[in-house]
């Protein structure tokens, strides 16, 4: 028997933001790669992906980490385009990913769901 899950409005908004954020980032990479306009578009896509992560708040850890990674890469791309410094790019990308993991409490979610894991 299949149990269907109906989307709430917030989850629907999160998935809409997910597709929009990925679309904006792809457009930024294709339209003017390496330009400041591309960096600004990538920053916008990364912010929209942050909203998507917050509203979806999926129970799948891998999905959350992939979305956080994409958002961190977007912020890193923006930083590199505007500063041309790998040092600041790495620092900002790691700080952004760490902040998102802390903000979304992924560690707490993992620990709470750990009791549901099968132990071999």
DSSP file (Angstrom, degrees, kcal/mol; ACC not computed):
  #  RESIDUE AA STRUCTURE BP1 BP2  ACC     N-H-->O    O-->H-N    N-H-->O    O-->H-N    TCO  KAPPA ALPHA  PHI   PSI    X-CA   Y-CA   Z-CA
    1    1 A X              0   0    0      0, 0.0     2,-0.5     0, 0.0     0, 0.0   0.000 360.0 360.0 360.0 131.3    0.0    0.0    0.0
    2    2 A X        -     0   0    0      2,-0.0     2,-0.6     0, 0.0     0, 0.0  -0.788 360.0-152.9 -98.0 129.2    1.4    3.3   -1.0
    3    3 A X        -     0   0    0     -2,-0.5     2,-0.3     2,-0.0     0, 0.0  -0.887  13.0-151.6-101.8 122.9    1.2    6.3    1.3
    4    4 A X        -     0   0    0     -2,-0.6     2,-0.6     2,-0.0    -2,-0.0  -0.693   1.9-146.2 -95.2 148.1    1.1    9.6   -0.5
    5    5 A X        -     0   0    0     -2,-0.3     2,-0.3     0, 0.0    -2,-0.0  -0.955  11.1-144.0-114.8 119.4    2.4   12.8    1.1
    6    6 A X        -     0   0    0     -2,-0.6     2,-0.2     1,-0.1    -2,-0.0  -0.652  22.1-118.7 -83.7 137.5    0.7   16.0    0.2
    7    7 A X        -     0   0    0     -2,-0.3     2,-0.1     4,-0.1    -1,-0.1  -0.524  20.9-138.7 -74.6 136.8    2.9   19.1    0.0
    8    8 A X     >  -     0   0    0     -2,-0.2     4,-2.4     1,-0.1     5,-0.2  -0.426  30.9-103.2 -81.5 170.1    2.2   21.9    2.3
    9    9 A X  H  > S+     0   0    0      1,-0.2     4,-2.6     2,-0.2     5,-0.2   0.895 122.7  51.8 -62.7 -39.1    2.4   25.5    1.0
   10   10 A X  H  > S+     0   0    0      2,-0.2     4,-2.2     1,-0.2    -1,-0.2   0.891 110.2  47.7 -66.8 -39.1    5.8   26.0    2.6
   11   11 A X  H  > S+     0   0    0      2,-0.2     4,-2.6     1,-0.2     5,-0.2   0.906 111.8  50.7 -66.4 -40.8    7.2   22.8    1.0
   12   12 A X  H  X S+     0   0    0     -4,-2.4     4,-2.3     1,-0.2    -2,-0.2   0.923 110.9  48.7 -60.9 -44.1    5.8   23.8   -2.4
   13   13 A X  H  X S+     0   0    0     -4,-2.6     4,-2.5     1,-0.2    -1,-0.2   0.889 110.3  52.6 -62.0 -39.4    7.4   27.2   -2.0
   14   14 A X  H  X S+     0   0    0     -4,-2.2     4,-2.1     2,-0.2    -2,-0.2   0.918 110.6  45.5 -63.5 -44.8   10.7   25.5   -1.1
   15   15 A X  H  X S+     0   0    0     -4,-2.6     4,-2.2     2,-0.2    -2,-0.2   0.870 112.4  51.9 -67.9 -35.7   10.6   23.3   -4.2
   16   16 A X  H  X S+     0   0    0     -4,-2.3     4,-2.3    -5,-0.2    -2,-0.2   0.922 111.2  47.2 -63.3 -43.9    9.7   26.3   -6.3
   17   17 A X  H  X S+     0   0    0     -4,-2.5     4,-3.0     2,-0.2    -2,-0.2   0.851 108.9  56.5 -65.2 -34.3   12.7   28.2   -4.8
   18   18 A X  H  X S+     0   0    0     -4,-2.1     4,-2.4     2,-0.2     5,-0.2   0.952 110.7  41.7 -61.8 -50.4   14.9   25.2   -5.4
   19   19 A X  H  X S+     0   0    0     -4,-2.2     4,-2.1     1,-0.2    -2,-0.2   0.888 116.8  49.2 -65.8 -38.6   14.1   25.1   -9.2
   20   20 A X  H  X S+     0   0    0     -4,-2.3     4,-2.6    -5,-0.2    -2,-0.2   0.922 111.7  48.7 -66.3 -43.9   14.4   28.8   -9.5
   21   21 A X  H  X S+     0   0    0     -4,-3.0     4,-2.3     2,-0.2    -2,-0.2   0.912 113.3  45.8 -64.0 -43.6   17.7   29.0   -7.6
   22   22 A X  H  X S+     0   0    0     -4,-2.4     4,-2.5    -5,-0.2    -1,-0.2   0.894 113.0  51.8 -66.2 -38.5   19.3   26.2   -9.7
   23   23 A X  H  X S+     0   0    0     -4,-2.1     4,-2.4    -5,-0.2    -2,-0.2   0.909 109.7  48.6 -62.6 -42.6   17.9   27.9  -12.8
   24   24 A X  H  X S+     0   0    0     -4,-2.6     4,-2.3     2,-0.2    -2,-0.2   0.911 112.5  48.6 -64.4 -42.1   19.4   31.2  -11.8
   25   25 A X  H  X S+     0   0    0     -4,-2.3     4,-1.9     2,-0.2    -2,-0.2   0.904 112.0  48.1 -67.1 -39.9   22.8   29.6  -11.1
   26   26 A X  H  X S+     0   0    0     -4,-2.5     4,-1.9     2,-0.2     5,-0.2   0.914 111.6  50.6 -64.5 -41.6   22.8   27.7  -14.4
   27   27 A X  H  X S+     0   0    0     -4,-2.4     4,-3.0     1,-0.2     5,-0.3   0.897 108.7  52.6 -61.2 -40.4   21.9   30.9  -16.2
   28   28 A X  H  X S+     0   0    0     -4,-2.3     4,-0.7     1,-0.2    -1,-0.2   0.873 111.1  46.8 -64.6 -37.1   24.8   32.7  -14.5
   29   29 A X  H  < S+     0   0    0     -4,-1.9     4,-0.3    -5,-0.1    -1,-0.2   0.835 120.8  36.9 -73.1 -31.8   27.2   30.1  -15.6
   30   30 A X  H  < S+     0   0    0     -4,-1.9     3,-0.4    -5,-0.1    -2,-0.2   0.868 111.5  54.6 -89.3 -39.3   26.0   30.1  -19.2
   31   31 A X  H  < S-     0   0    0     -4,-3.0    -3,-0.2     1,-0.2     2,-0.1   0.969 130.0  -7.8 -68.9 -58.7   25.2   33.7  -19.9
   32   32 A X  S >< S-     0   0    0     -4,-0.7     3,-1.9    -5,-0.3     6,-0.5  -0.564  75.8-160.4-138.2  70.5   28.4   35.6  -19.1
   33   33 A X  T 3  S+     0   0    0     -3,-0.4    -4,-0.1    -4,-0.3     3,-0.1  -0.290  75.9  12.0 -61.5 133.0   30.9   33.3  -17.4
   34   34 A X  T 3  S+     0   0    0      1,-0.3    -1,-0.3     2,-0.1     2,-0.2   0.394  99.9 117.4  86.5  -2.9   33.5   35.1  -15.4
   35   35 A X  S <> S-     0   0    0     -3,-1.9     4,-2.0     1,-0.1    -1,-0.3  -0.506  76.8-114.5 -94.5 166.1   31.9   38.5  -15.5
   36   36 A X  H  > S+     0   0    0      1,-0.2     4,-2.5     2,-0.2     5,-0.2   0.839 117.6  57.1 -66.2 -32.3   30.7   40.6  -12.6
   37   37 A X  H  > S+     0   0    0      2,-0.2     4,-2.4     1,-0.2    -1,-0.2   0.914 106.4  49.5 -63.4 -42.5   27.1   40.2  -13.9
   38   38 A X  H  > S+     0   0    0     -6,-0.5     4,-2.4     2,-0.2    -2,-0.2   0.904 110.4  50.6 -62.9 -41.6   27.5   36.4  -13.7
   39   39 A X  H  X S+     0   0    0     -4,-2.0     4,-2.0     2,-0.2    -2,-0.2   0.899 110.6  48.8 -62.8 -41.4   28.8   36.7  -10.1
   40   40 A X  H  X S+     0   0    0     -4,-2.5     4,-2.0     2,-0.2    -2,-0.2   0.902 111.9  48.6 -65.8 -40.5   25.9   38.9   -9.1
   41   41 A X  H  X S+     0   0    0     -4,-2.4     4,-2.5     1,-0.2    -2,-0.2   0.898 109.7  52.7 -64.5 -39.5   23.4   36.4  -10.7
   42   42 A X  H  X S+     0   0    0     -4,-2.4     4,-2.3     1,-0.2    -2,-0.2   0.884 107.1  52.4 -64.1 -38.1   25.2   33.5   -8.9
   43   43 A X  H  X S+     0   0    0     -4,-2.0     4,-2.1     2,-0.2    -1,-0.2   0.917 109.3  49.5 -62.6 -43.3   24.9   35.3   -5.6
   44   44 A X  H  X S+     0   0    0     -4,-2.0     4,-2.2     1,-0.2    -2,-0.2   0.911 111.1  49.2 -61.7 -42.9   21.1   35.7   -6.2
   45   45 A X  H  X S+     0   0    0     -4,-2.5     4,-2.2     1,-0.2    -1,-0.2   0.877 109.5  52.2 -63.4 -37.9   20.8   32.1   -7.1
   46   46 A X  H  X S+     0   0    0     -4,-2.3     4,-1.8     2,-0.2    -1,-0.2   0.880 109.4  49.1 -66.7 -37.9   22.7   31.1   -3.9
   47   47 A X  H  X S+     0   0    0     -4,-2.1     4,-1.8     2,-0.2    -2,-0.2   0.912 110.9  49.6 -66.9 -42.0   20.4   33.2   -1.7
   48   48 A X  H  X S+     0   0    0     -4,-2.2     4,-2.2     1,-0.2    -2,-0.2   0.887 109.2  52.7 -64.7 -38.0   17.3   31.6   -3.4
   49   49 A X  H  X S+     0   0    0     -4,-2.2     4,-2.6     2,-0.2    -1,-0.2   0.867 105.0  55.5 -64.8 -35.5   18.8   28.2   -2.7
   50   50 A X  H  X S+     0   0    0     -4,-1.8     4,-2.1     2,-0.2    -1,-0.2   0.913 108.2  48.3 -61.5 -41.2   19.3   29.1    0.9
   51   51 A X  H  X S+     0   0    0     -4,-1.8     4,-2.3     2,-0.2     5,-0.2   0.907 110.2  52.1 -63.4 -41.2   15.5   29.9    1.1
   52   52 A X  H  X S+     0   0    0     -4,-2.2     4,-2.7     1,-0.2     5,-0.4   0.919 109.1  49.6 -61.7 -43.7   14.8   26.6   -0.6
   53   53 A X  H  X S+     0   0    0     -4,-2.6     4,-2.0     1,-0.2    -1,-0.2   0.912 111.9  48.9 -61.5 -42.6   16.8   24.7    1.9
   54   54 A X  H  < S+     0   0    0     -4,-2.1    -1,-0.2     1,-0.2    -2,-0.2   0.885 116.6  40.7 -66.7 -38.8   15.1   26.4    4.8
   55   55 A X  H  < S+     0   0    0     -4,-2.3   -41,-0.2    -5,-0.1    -2,-0.2   0.836 119.1  43.1 -82.8 -32.5   11.6   25.8    3.5
   56   56 A X  H  < S+     0   0    0     -4,-2.7    -3,-0.2    -5,-0.2    -2,-0.2   0.948  72.9 176.8 -75.3 -48.9   12.1   22.2    2.3
   57   57 A X     <  -     0   0    0     -4,-2.0    -3,-0.1    -5,-0.4    -4,-0.1   0.919  24.9-157.0  41.1  60.3   14.0   21.1    5.3
   58   58 A X        -     0   0    0     -5,-0.2    -1,-0.1     2,-0.1     6,-0.1  -0.196  24.4-131.8 -66.2 153.2   14.1   17.6    3.9
   59   59 A X  S    S+     0   0    0     -3,-0.1     2,-0.7     4,-0.0    -1,-0.1   0.530  84.9  95.1 -80.1  -7.1   14.6   14.5    6.1
   60   60 A X     >  -     0   0    0      1,-0.2     4,-2.0     2,-0.0     5,-0.2  -0.782  61.1-162.1 -91.0 113.0   17.3   13.3    3.6
   61   61 A X  H  > S+     0   0    0     -2,-0.7     4,-2.5     1,-0.2     5,-0.2   0.886  88.4  54.6 -62.2 -41.1   20.7   14.4    4.9
   62   62 A X  H  > S+     0   0    0      1,-0.2     4,-2.4     2,-0.2    -1,-0.2   0.904 107.5  49.7 -62.9 -42.0   22.4   13.9    1.5
   63   63 A X  H  > S+     0   0    0      2,-0.2     4,-2.4     1,-0.2    -1,-0.2   0.926 111.6  49.1 -61.6 -45.0   19.9   16.2   -0.3
   64   64 A X  H  X S+     0   0    0     -4,-2.0     4,-2.4     1,-0.2    -2,-0.2   0.915 111.9  48.4 -60.9 -43.0   20.4   18.9    2.3
   65   65 A X  H  X S+     0   0    0     -4,-2.5     4,-2.4     2,-0.2    -1,-0.2   0.878 110.5  50.9 -67.9 -36.8   24.2   18.6    2.0
   66   66 A X  H  X S+     0   0    0     -4,-2.4     4,-2.4     2,-0.2    -1,-0.2   0.933 112.5  46.1 -64.4 -44.9   24.0   18.8   -1.8
   67   67 A X  H  X S+     0   0    0     -4,-2.4     4,-2.1     2,-0.2    -2,-0.2   0.893 113.3  49.1 -66.0 -39.1   21.8   21.9   -1.7
   68   68 A X  H  X S+     0   0    0     -4,-2.4     4,-2.7    -5,-0.2    -1,-0.2   0.898 110.9  51.5 -65.7 -39.5   24.1   23.5    1.0
   69   69 A X  H  X S+     0   0    0     -4,-2.4     4,-2.5     2,-0.2    -2,-0.2   0.912 109.4  49.2 -62.8 -43.0   27.1   22.7   -1.2
   70   70 A X  H  X S+     0   0    0     -4,-2.4     4,-1.9     2,-0.2    -1,-0.2   0.898 112.5  48.2 -62.6 -40.2   25.5   24.3   -4.3
   71   71 A X  H  X S+     0   0    0     -4,-2.1     4,-2.2     2,-0.2    -2,-0.2   0.917 111.3  50.0 -66.7 -42.5   24.7   27.4   -2.3
   72   72 A X  H  X S+     0   0    0     -4,-2.7     4,-2.4     1,-0.2    -2,-0.2   0.887 109.3  51.7 -62.5 -39.5   28.2   27.5   -0.9
   73   73 A X  H  X S+     0   0    0     -4,-2.5     4,-2.7     2,-0.2    -1,-0.2   0.872 107.9  53.3 -64.6 -35.9   29.7   27.2   -4.3
   74   74 A X  H  X S+     0   0    0     -4,-1.9     4,-2.2     2,-0.2    -2,-0.2   0.925 110.9  44.9 -63.5 -45.0   27.5   30.1   -5.5
   75   75 A X  H  X S+     0   0    0     -4,-2.2     4,-2.2     2,-0.2    -2,-0.2   0.885 113.6  51.3 -66.0 -37.9   28.7   32.3   -2.7
   76   76 A X  H  X S+     0   0    0     -4,-2.4     4,-2.7     2,-0.2    -2,-0.2   0.912 108.9  50.1 -64.3 -42.7   32.3   31.2   -3.5
   77   77 A X  H  X S+     0   0    0     -4,-2.7     4,-2.5     2,-0.2     5,-0.2   0.921 110.6  50.5 -60.7 -45.0   31.9   32.0   -7.2
   78   78 A X  H  X S+     0   0    0     -4,-2.2     4,-1.8     1,-0.2    -1,-0.2   0.922 111.9  47.5 -58.5 -45.4   30.5   35.4   -6.3
   79   79 A X  H  X S+     0   0    0     -4,-2.2     4,-2.4     1,-0.2     5,-0.4   0.916 112.1  48.9 -64.5 -43.7   33.5   36.1   -4.0
   80   80 A X  H  X S+     0   0    0     -4,-2.7     4,-2.6     1,-0.2    -1,-0.2   0.908 110.0  51.3 -65.0 -40.9   36.1   34.9   -6.5
   81   81 A X  H  < S+     0   0    0     -4,-2.5    -1,-0.2     1,-0.2    -2,-0.2   0.887 117.7  38.7 -62.6 -38.6   34.6   37.0   -9.3
   82   82 A X  H  < S+     0   0    0     -4,-1.8    -2,-0.2    -5,-0.2    -1,-0.2   0.775 131.3  24.7 -87.0 -26.2   34.6   40.2   -7.2
   83   83 A X  H  < S-     0   0    0     -4,-2.4    -3,-0.2    -5,-0.2    -2,-0.2   0.687  81.2-145.3-109.4 -22.5   38.0   39.7   -5.4
   84   84 A X     <  +     0   0    0     -4,-2.6     2,-0.5    -5,-0.4    -4,-0.1   0.812  60.7 125.2  55.6  32.8   40.0   37.4   -7.7
   85   85 A X     >  -     0   0    0     -6,-0.3     4,-1.6     1,-0.1    -1,-0.2  -0.977  51.5-162.8-125.9 119.9   41.4   35.8   -4.6
   86   86 A X  H  > S+     0   0    0     -2,-0.5     4,-2.6     1,-0.2     5,-0.3   0.848  91.6  61.8 -66.2 -33.6   41.3   32.1   -3.9
   87   87 A X  H  > S+     0   0    0      1,-0.2     4,-2.1     2,-0.2    -1,-0.2   0.950 108.5  39.6 -58.3 -52.7   42.0   32.7   -0.2
   88   88 A X  H  > S+     0   0    0      1,-0.2     4,-2.6     2,-0.2     5,-0.2   0.831 113.2  57.3 -68.2 -31.7   38.8   34.8    0.4
   89   89 A X  H  X S+     0   0    0     -4,-1.6     4,-2.4     2,-0.2    -2,-0.2   0.942 109.7  43.0 -63.0 -48.1   36.8   32.5   -1.8
   90   90 A X  H  X S+     0   0    0     -4,-2.6     4,-2.5     2,-0.2     5,-0.3   0.916 114.7  50.5 -65.9 -43.4   37.7   29.4    0.2
   91   91 A X  H  X S+     0   0    0     -4,-2.1     4,-2.4    -5,-0.3    -2,-0.2   0.938 114.2  43.5 -61.4 -47.2   37.1   31.2    3.5
   92   92 A X  H  X S+     0   0    0     -4,-2.6     4,-2.5     2,-0.2    -1,-0.2   0.897 113.8  50.3 -68.0 -39.4   33.7   32.6    2.5
   93   93 A X  H  X S+     0   0    0     -4,-2.4     4,-2.4    -5,-0.2     5,-0.2   0.928 114.0  44.4 -65.2 -43.9   32.5   29.3    1.0
   94   94 A X  H  X S+     0   0    0     -4,-2.5     4,-2.5     2,-0.2    -2,-0.2   0.905 114.4  49.9 -66.2 -40.8   33.5   27.3    4.1
   95   95 A X  H  X S+     0   0    0     -4,-2.4     4,-2.4    -5,-0.3    -2,-0.2   0.903 111.8  48.4 -64.5 -40.4   32.0   29.9    6.4
   96   96 A X  H  X S+     0   0    0     -4,-2.5     4,-2.5     2,-0.2    -2,-0.2   0.933 112.9  46.5 -65.3 -46.5   28.8   29.9    4.4
   97   97 A X  H  X S+     0   0    0     -4,-2.4     4,-2.4     1,-0.2    -2,-0.2   0.919 114.0  48.8 -62.8 -43.2   28.5   26.1    4.4
   98   98 A X  H  X S+     0   0    0     -4,-2.5     4,-2.4     1,-0.2    -1,-0.2   0.910 111.6  49.6 -63.0 -42.1   29.2   26.0    8.2
   99   99 A X  H  X S+     0   0    0     -4,-2.4     4,-3.2     2,-0.2    -2,-0.2   0.908 111.5  48.3 -64.4 -42.0   26.7   28.7    8.9
  100  100 A X  H  X S+     0   0    0     -4,-2.5     4,-2.5     2,-0.2    -2,-0.2   0.898 111.2  49.9 -66.8 -39.7   24.0   26.9    6.9
  101  101 A X  H  <>S+     0   0    0     -4,-2.4     5,-1.7    -5,-0.2     4,-0.5   0.920 116.1  43.2 -63.6 -42.1   24.7   23.6    8.6
  102  102 A X  H ><5S+     0   0    0     -4,-2.4     3,-0.7    -5,-0.2    -2,-0.2   0.920 114.5  50.0 -67.4 -44.0   24.5   25.3   12.0
  103  103 A X  H 3<5S+     0   0    0     -4,-3.2    -2,-0.2     1,-0.2    -1,-0.2   0.889 114.2  43.5 -63.7 -40.6   21.4   27.4   11.1
  104  104 A X  T 3<5S-     0   0    0     -4,-2.5    -1,-0.2    -5,-0.2    -2,-0.2   0.479 103.4-132.6 -86.8  -1.8   19.5   24.4    9.8
  105  105 A X  T <>5 +     0   0    0     -3,-0.7     4,-2.1    -4,-0.5    -3,-0.2   0.896  44.5 161.8  54.8  47.1   20.5   22.2   12.7
  106  106 A X  H  ><S+     0   0    0     -5,-1.7     4,-2.3     1,-0.2     5,-0.2   0.858  71.6  55.4 -65.9 -34.3   21.5   19.3   10.5
  107  107 A X  H  > S+     0   0    0     -6,-0.4     4,-2.2     2,-0.2    -1,-0.2   0.922 108.7  47.2 -64.2 -43.6   23.6   17.7   13.2
  108  108 A X  H  > S+     0   0    0      2,-0.2     4,-2.3     1,-0.2    -2,-0.2   0.893 111.3  51.2 -64.8 -40.1   20.6   17.8   15.6
  109  109 A X  H  X S+     0   0    0     -4,-2.1     4,-2.1     1,-0.2    -1,-0.2   0.908 109.9  50.1 -62.2 -41.8   18.3   16.3   12.9
  110  110 A X  H  X S+     0   0    0     -4,-2.3     4,-0.8     1,-0.2    -2,-0.2   0.909 111.5  47.7 -64.4 -42.3   20.8   13.5   12.3
  111  111 A X  H  < S+     0   0    0     -4,-2.2     4,-0.4     1,-0.2     3,-0.3   0.876 111.8  50.0 -67.9 -37.0   21.1   12.7   16.0
  112  112 A X  H >< S+     0   0    0     -4,-2.3     3,-0.6     1,-0.2    -1,-0.2   0.877 114.4  44.2 -68.2 -36.7   17.3   12.6   16.5
  113  113 A X  H >< S+     0   0    0     -4,-2.1     3,-1.6     1,-0.2     4,-0.4   0.562  90.3  88.2 -83.8  -7.8   16.8   10.3   13.5
  114  114 A X  G >< S+     0   0    0     -4,-0.8     3,-1.3    -3,-0.3    -1,-0.2   0.821  79.1  61.8 -62.2 -31.6   19.7    8.1   14.5
  115  115 A X  G <  S+     0   0    0     -3,-0.6    -1,-0.3    -4,-0.4    -2,-0.1   0.713  99.9  56.7 -68.4 -18.3   17.4    5.9   16.7
  116  116 A X  G <  S+     0   0    0     -3,-1.6    -1,-0.3    -4,-0.1    -2,-0.2   0.530  85.4 104.5 -88.4  -6.8   15.4    5.1   13.5
  117  117 A X  S <  S-     0   0    0     -3,-1.3     2,-0.4    -4,-0.4    -3,-0.0  -0.424  77.9-113.8 -74.7 148.9   18.5    3.7   11.7
  118  118 A X        -     0   0    0     -2,-0.1     2,-0.5     2,-0.0    -1,-0.1  -0.676  26.6-146.6 -82.0 135.2   18.8   -0.1   11.4
  119  119 A X              0   0    0     -2,-0.4    -1,-0.0     1,-0.1     0, 0.0  -0.891 360.0 360.0-105.2 130.8   21.8   -1.5   13.3
  120  120 A X              0   0    0     -2,-0.5    -1,-0.1     0, 0.0    -2,-0.0   0.397 360.0 360.0-101.1 360.0   23.6   -4.4   11.9
